[in-house]
Amino acid sequence: MNRVIYAAVLGLAGAGLVHVAVIFLIPWYSTQDAWPRLSAIAQPFQFVAISDPSEPDAYLVNGDPLLRSAACRIDIASAPARITSDGQVPFWSVAIYDRRGINVFSYNDRTSTESDVDLVLATGAQAIELGKAAVPEIAGSIIAEVKGDKLVAIVRAFQPDDSMAGDVADFLERLSCDPL
């Protein structure tokens, strides 16, 4: 009986220590999301490649071996932003995340009006102004109204084998993320 009580007390003490350690680590882990990582390696409105997890110095990690990815920090507080790229890849997708990491918009080549990436991100007021102004250069763009002004765009391109590596690399190199 003493062994059971001893094991229970030891288990509860160990669980308590683990919980206290986790609580003390929360402030450190909460600052290690994508925004500060991107801030450390790229300016706003600049795409950077997301690395293969097998690379020893990978700062942002892409977990899918068949997808090549790039990320861009976007701030639409003062003006809408436009994401564009062209090229022929088997599949691409764009996902927009807010500052908290919540996906606020996504689309891919299957839902696009053309085969190229052409997306304008705007707040509600900016989207209304864009509609009133009828800007000709964004006439074919998909306009996404998003809440919040600090965003992260992730563009992924499918690379089924090494023969497509050049096309996928060109597609990701041609990505642009610019304020309007």
Helices and strands as residue ranges (DSSP letters): H 2-30, H 34-41, E 48-50, E 67-75, E 81-85, E 92-98, E 103-108, E 117-122, H 124-133, G 136-138, E 142-145, E 150-158, G 162-164, H 165-173, E 176-179
